[in-house]
Amino acid sequence: MGSPLRTVVKVGGSLAADAARLRKVLARLADGAEGAAVIVPGGGALADAVRATQGGLGFSDALAHRLALDAMGGMAEIFRALEPRLTVFRDPATMPGSG
């Protein structure tokens, strides 16, 4: 028996500029509007800050990439704070039905 099918939904961090719309999108996903879904958050303003800081300080692209991924994780935590029915998984192997 394989893993259950899931829809992957990219929710851009730029939606944070429209809090009401972001909350509606997250609520619909939590309600199952797309079936079993995995949300991939964009980094939004957090990733923008990484880019701006890299431009000013000139640290490596590798570090900027790692920090941008961290920004995506930060947005995942923010999404969960806005919609408590969501769960953050940092390791896909820990998701229900992934074994």
N, C-alpha and C positions, 0 to 999 in steps of 0.2 A: 504494500500500500504506500503510495507516494505522499508527498507533502500536499496540503490543500492548496488549490489555486488562490492566488492573491493578486489584486490589482495594485500596481505601484503608481502612486500619485505624487507628483512633485508639487509642493506648495511653496511658491516663491516667497522668500523673506520680504520682498517688496510689498506684499499684502499687509504687512504691519502698518503701512501708512494709512490703511483703511481698516481700522479695528473692527468695525461692525461687519464688514464683508469677510474678514478673516475668521471671526467667530462663527459666522454662518457656514462658511466652508468647512471648518473643523467640526462643527455640530453635525452637518450632513454626513461627513465621513464617519463620525462616531456613531451615527444612526444606521450606518450600513448602506448608504446611498450607492456606493460603488462595490458593494459586497465586502468580503474580507479584503482589507486594504493595508498596504504598507505606505506610510507617508514619508517621503524624503523631503525634509525641509531645506529651503535655501538659507543662506547665511544672512541675508538682508543687511541691515545697518551694521551688524557685528562684523560681517565680512568686508563691508565697505571700510570700516575702521582699520582692519588689517591692511587693506590695500593702501590706504592713505598713510598709515604708519610705515609701511615698507617703502613707499615713495620718499618719505622724509628721512628715514634712517638708513635705507639701502641694505636691509638684510636680505638673505638669500631667498630665491624663489621656493626652494624646498621648505624653508621655515614658514614662508607666507602660505604655502599650500597646507601645511600641517595646521596652522592657526585658522585658516579658512574652514577646514574640516571641523575644528573645534567650535567655530562660529555656528556651523550647521547643528552641532550637538547642543549648543546654547539655545538655538531657535527651537529645537525639539523640546527642550525643557520649558520654554516659554509657551509653546503650543499646548503642552500638557497642563500648564498652569491655567491657560484660558479654557481648556476643555478637559476636565479631570477624567473623563472616560477613556482618554488616550493613554497608552502605555509606551514608555521609551525603552527600546531594546538597543543596547550598544553592540550586542553580539547576536547576529541572526540565528545562531544555533540555539539560543535560549527562547526563541519565539515558540508559542504553542503550535504543535503540529509540525515542527521542523525536524523532528527526529525520525 
